[in-house]
Amino acid sequence: MTLMTFVYLIAGLVLLVAGAEVLVRGAAKLAAQFGIPPLIIGLTVVAFGTSAPETAVSVQAALDGSGDLAIGNVVGSNIANVLLILGLTALIAPLIVSRQLIRLDVPIMIGASLLTFGLAWDGSLSRLDGALLFAGILAYTAFLIYNARKDKGGEDDEFAKEFGLDEAPKPYAWAINLGLVIAGLVLLVVGSNFLVEGAVTLARALGISELVIGLTVVAVGTSLPELATSILAAIKGERDIAVGNIVGSNIFNLLCVLGLASLVSPAAISVSPNALAFDFPVMIAVAVACLPIFFAGYRINRWEGLLFLAYYVAYTLYLILSSTGRPFADVMGEAMLGYVLPLTAVTLVVIAARAWRKQRGEPV
């Protein structure tokens, strides 16, 4: 392992984050010039843009035949988004959860997680699987646009102000914005190449699998836009945006990122037995855990954020121990799947039941 490995990793992450930001800004303003409402831009261009790093890395990994890296990036990002990013953000300020998230988006996130797990159960994701997943994101986006057109409230103004869409366009603005879109795409492609090459080299040098590198280093790195967006939203008091950003990103990662990666891959993407036995169940458990936590008071409290962070530390520690062949890893994995997660699930169900009875005015 050389210094260049770390140079590739850091350069890849910087280029990915910069590329996503440039792409979102350029594409949002370009879309506004064609008369697309700001809220629709927020639900499509901005949502797609914040997950652009995951898309670029997983597609590049699939093209290079590094299926474990593509899978690990998406599964690891979804786990990190909830446990790490929502955990950190909730510690800054308790987060508000909208009713639409609980009634619609979180169930869709759980459904997308189960669907992906079901498609991967045979040990691979084929082009047909990818087409099914990608069809899901098209349907989900169309539904969001339909709902937004029916009831947009004041969100149009919020998106317009956030991305400068209410400013009068300057001469030749379309050319400048088109240039930003192209520059953003170039940065994403170059950054994903650097990150994938650095991650594969690091995995080989340390003697650990590409799956583990994808679940940890690459997953956290490509989730940096979501981290920045959620923390800034919490600091600015936009605490409902912080949660919606994460749930939307997780849905997009599963349906669009894995869907595209499976469609462009020269062969079916192989899914590791370890991922099927442990990482996918953890991802599903994390998605399901959101429902009772969000429902209990429609907020994420600081202690729940701390619980999320503790689980992420335990999960990462297990991956590290498992990759180095430590015997304690097996015991830890069995304890998490057999005792800790079920016990937490029961606790969360009790909390949600108490919250539901309280809302109905029944004694708790």
C-alpha positions in Angstrom: 0.0 0.0 0.0 1.4 3.3 -1.1 0.8 7.0 -0.5 -1.0 7.1 -3.8 -3.7 4.9 -2.6 -4.7 7.5 0.0 -4.3 10.2 -2.6 -6.7 8.4 -4.9 -9.2 7.9 -2.0 -9.1 11.5 -0.8 -9.1 13.0 -4.3 -12.0 10.8 -5.3 -14.1 11.9 -2.3 -13.4 15.6 -2.9 -14.2 15.3 -6.6 -17.4 13.4 -5.9 -18.7 16.0 -3.4 -17.7 18.9 -5.6 -19.2 17.3 -8.7 -22.5 16.6 -6.9 -22.7 20.3 -5.7 -21.8 21.7 -9.2 -24.2 19.4 -10.9 -27.2 20.2 -8.6 -26.7 23.9 -8.9 -26.3 23.9 -12.7 -29.1 21.5 -13.3 -31.5 23.2 -11.0 -31.1 26.6 -12.6 -31.2 25.1 -16.1 -34.5 23.4 -15.3 -35.9 26.6 -13.9 -35.1 28.4 -17.2 -37.3 25.8 -18.9 -40.2 26.7 -16.6 -40.1 23.7 -14.3 -41.5 24.6 -10.8 -38.9 24.9 -8.0 -40.6 22.1 -5.9 -40.5 19.7 -8.8 -36.8 20.5 -9.3 -36.2 19.9 -5.6 -37.9 16.5 -5.7 -36.0 15.4 -8.8 -32.8 17.2 -9.7 -31.8 17.9 -6.1 -32.8 14.5 -4.8 -30.9 12.8 -7.7 -27.9 15.1 -7.2 -27.3 14.3 -3.5 -27.1 10.6 -4.4 -24.9 11.3 -7.4 -21.7 10.1 -5.6 -23.3 6.7 -4.8 -24.5 6.4 -8.4 -21.2 7.2 -9.9 -19.2 4.8 -7.6 -21.6 1.9 -7.9 -22.0 2.2 -11.7 -18.2 2.5 -12.1 -17.6 -0.5 -9.7 -20.2 -2.6 -11.7 -18.5 -1.7 -15.0 -15.1 -2.7 -13.5 -16.5 -6.1 -12.3 -16.3 -5.1 -8.6 -19.8 -6.2 -7.6 -19.0 -6.3 -3.9 -18.0 -2.7 -3.9 -21.2 -1.7 -5.7 -23.4 -3.6 -3.3 -21.4 -2.6 -0.2 -21.6 1.1 -1.2 -25.4 1.1 -1.4 -26.1 -1.1 1.7 -23.4 0.6 3.7 -24.7 4.1 2.7 -28.2 3.2 3.7 -27.1 2.0 7.1 -24.8 5.0 7.6 -27.5 7.4 6.5 -29.8 6.4 9.4 -27.5 5.3 12.1 -24.6 7.7 11.6 -26.1 10.8 9.9 -29.5 10.9 11.6 -27.7 9.9 14.9 -25.3 12.8 14.7 -28.0 15.3 13.5 -30.4 14.3 16.3 -27.6 15.0 18.8 -27.4 18.6 17.4 -31.1 19.1 17.7 -34.1 16.8 18.1 -35.5 16.1 14.7 -39.1 16.6 13.5 -40.7 13.9 11.5 -43.6 14.7 9.1 -46.7 12.5 9.0 -46.2 11.9 5.3 -42.8 10.3 6.0 -44.4 7.8 8.4 -47.4 7.1 6.2 -45.7 6.9 2.9 -41.9 7.3 2.6 -40.7 5.1 5.4 -43.0 2.2 4.4 -41.6 2.6 0.8 -38.1 2.6 2.2 -38.9 -0.7 4.0 -40.5 -2.1 0.9 -37.6 -1.2 -1.3 -35.2 -2.8 1.2 -37.2 -6.0 1.2 -37.6 -6.0 -2.6 -33.8 -5.6 -3.1 -33.1 -8.4 -0.6 -35.6 -10.6 -2.3 -34.1 -10.0 -5.7 -30.6 -10.6 -4.4 -31.5 -13.8 -2.5 -30.4 -16.0 -5.4 -26.9 -14.6 -5.1 -26.9 -12.0 -7.9 -28.6 -9.0 -9.3 -29.4 -9.4 -13.0 -30.4 -6.9 -15.7 -34.0 -7.9 -15.1 -33.6 -7.2 -11.4 -32.0 -3.8 -12.2 -34.9 -3.0 -14.6 -37.5 -3.8 -11.8 -35.6 -1.6 -9.3 -35.2 1.3 -11.8 -38.9 1.1 -12.7 -39.6 1.5 -9.0 -37.7 4.8 -8.8 -39.5 6.1 -11.9 -42.9 5.3 -10.3 -41.9 6.8 -7.0 -40.7 10.0 -8.6 -43.8 10.3 -10.7 -45.9 9.9 -7.6 -44.0 12.6 -5.8 -44.4 15.0 -8.7 -48.2 14.3 -8.8 -48.5 15.0 -5.1 -46.4 18.1 -5.3 -48.6 19.6 -8.0 -51.7 18.9 -5.9 -50.4 20.4 -2.7 -47.2 22.4 -2.8 -48.0 25.0 -0.1 -45.0 27.4 0.4 -42.3 24.8 -0.4 -41.9 26.3 -3.9 -40.6 29.5 -2.4 -38.3 27.6 -0.1 -36.6 25.6 -2.9 -36.5 28.7 -5.1 -34.6 30.7 -2.4 -32.3 27.8 -1.5 -31.0 27.3 -5.0 -31.3 30.8 -6.3 -34.1 29.9 -8.7 -36.0 33.2 -8.0 -33.2 35.3 -9.4 -33.6 36.9 -12.8 -31.5 34.9 -15.4 -28.4 36.6 -16.7 -27.5 36.7 -20.5 -26.2 33.4 -21.7 -27.1 31.9 -18.3 -28.3 28.7 -20.0 -24.8 28.2 -21.4 -23.2 28.8 -18.0 -25.6 26.3 -16.3 -25.1 23.7 -19.0 -21.4 24.1 -18.5 -21.9 23.5 -14.8 -23.8 20.3 -15.5 -21.1 19.0 -17.8 -18.4 20.0 -15.3 -20.3 18.2 -12.5 -20.6 15.1 -14.6 -16.9 15.1 -15.4 -16.0 15.6 -11.8 -18.3 12.7 -10.8 -16.8 10.3 -13.4 -13.2 11.2 -12.5 -13.9 11.1 -8.8 -15.6 7.7 -9.0 -12.7 6.3 -11.0 -10.2 7.5 -8.3 -12.3 6.3 -5.4 -13.0 2.8 -6.9 -9.3 2.3 -7.8 -8.2 3.5 -4.4 -10.7 1.4 -2.5 -9.8 -1.8 -4.4 -6.1 -1.2 -3.8 -6.7 -0.5 -0.1 -8.8 -3.7 0.3 -6.1 -5.8 -1.4 -3.3 -4.2 0.6 -5.1 -4.8 4.0 -6.2 -8.3 3.0 -9.9 -7.5 3.5 -12.8 -7.8 1.1 -14.0 -5.1 -1.2 -17.5 -5.6 0.4 -16.1 -4.4 3.8 -14.4 -1.4 2.2 -17.6 -0.6 0.4 -19.7 -0.9 3.6 -17.4 1.4 5.5 -14.9 3.8 3.8 -16.7 4.2 0.5 -20.2 4.2 2.0 -19.4 7.0 4.4 -17.5 8.9 1.8 -20.3 8.9 -0.7 -22.8 9.9 2.0 -21.0 13.1 2.7 -23.5 15.2 0.7 -26.4 13.8 2.8 -24.3 14.4 6.0 -23.7 18.0 5.1 -27.3 18.6 4.0 -28.9 17.1 7.2 -26.5 18.8 9.6 -26.9 22.2 8.0 -30.7 21.7 7.9 -30.7 20.9 11.6 -28.5 24.0 12.5 -30.8 26.3 10.4 -33.9 24.9 12.2 -35.2 23.0 9.1 -35.3 19.8 11.1 -38.0 18.1 9.0 -35.8 18.4 5.9 -33.0 16.6 7.6 -35.1 13.5 8.1 -36.8 13.6 4.7 -33.4 14.0 3.0 -32.2 10.7 4.5 -35.3 8.6 3.8 -35.4 9.9 0.2 -31.8 9.1 -0.3 -32.2 5.6 1.0 -35.1 4.9 -1.4 -33.0 6.4 -4.3 -29.9 4.3 -3.4 -31.8 1.0 -3.6 -34.1 1.6 -6.6 -32.0 3.9 -8.8 -28.3 3.3 -7.9 -28.5 -0.4 -7.7 -31.0 -0.5 -10.5 -28.6 1.4 -12.8 -25.5 -0.5 -11.7 -27.3 -3.8 -12.5 -28.5 -2.5 -15.9 -25.0 -1.4 -17.0 -23.0 -4.3 -15.5 -21.5 -6.6 -18.2 -22.7 -9.6 -16.2 -25.0 -10.1 -13.3 -23.7 -8.5 -10.1 -22.7 -11.2 -7.6 -24.0 -10.7 -4.1 -21.8 -12.0 -1.3 -23.2 -14.6 1.1 -21.9 -12.5 4.0 -23.9 -9.5 2.7 -27.1 -11.7 2.5 -26.5 -13.2 5.9 -25.7 -10.1 7.8 -25.5 -6.7 6.1 -28.9 -6.9 4.2 -30.7 -7.9 7.4 -29.1 -5.1 9.3 -30.1 -2.6 6.6 -33.7 -3.9 6.7 -33.7 -3.8 10.6 -32.5 -0.2 10.5 -35.2 0.8 8.0 -38.0 -1.0 10.1 -36.7 0.7 13.3 -37.4 4.1 11.8 -41.1 3.5 11.8 -41.7 3.2 15.6 -39.1 5.8 16.5 -40.5 8.3 14.0 -44.1 7.5 15.1 -43.3 8.0 18.8 -44.0 11.7 19.1 -43.1 12.4 15.4 -39.6 13.3 16.4 -36.1 11.8 16.9 -34.9 12.7 20.4 -31.2 13.0 21.4 -31.2 9.7 23.3 -32.5 8.0 20.1 -29.8 9.7 18.1 -27.2 8.4 20.6 -28.7 4.9 20.3 -28.3 5.1 16.5 -24.7 6.1 16.9 -24.0 3.3 19.3 -25.4 0.8 16.9 -23.3 2.2 14.0 -20.1 1.9 16.2 -21.0 -1.7 17.0 -21.8 -2.5 13.4 -18.5 -1.0 12.2 -16.5 -2.7 14.9 -18.1 -6.1 13.9 -17.0 -5.5 10.2 -13.5 -4.7 11.3 -13.2 -7.7 13.6 -14.8 -10.0 11.0 -12.5 -8.8 8.2 -9.4 -9.5 10.4 -10.5 -13.0 11.3 -10.9 -12.3 15.0 -13.0 -15.1 16.7 -14.9 -12.5 18.8 -16.5 -11.3 15.6 -18.7 -14.4 15.3 -19.9 -14.1 18.9 -20.6 -10.4 18.4 -22.5 -11.0 15.1 -24.7 -13.6 16.7 -25.4 -11.4 19.7 -26.4 -8.5 17.5 -28.7 -10.6 15.3 -30.0 -12.9 18.0 -30.4 -10.7 21.0 -29.7 -6.9 20.6 -31.7 -6.3 17.5 -34.8 -8.3 18.6 -34.7 -6.7 22.1 -34.5 -3.3 20.5 -37.4 -4.1 18.2 -39.6 -5.1 21.1 -38.7 -1.9 23.0 -39.5 0.2 19.9 -42.8 -1.5 19.4 -43.7 -0.8 23.1 -42.7 2.8 22.7 -44.8 3.2 19.5 -47.8 1.4 21.1 -47.6 3.8 24.1 -47.4 6.8 21.7 -50.4 5.5 19.7 -52.5 5.0 22.9 -51.6 8.4 24.1 -52.7 10.0 20.8 -56.1 8.2 21.2 -56.4 9.5 24.7 -56.2 6.1 26.3 -54.3 5.6 29.6 -50.7 4.4 29.2 
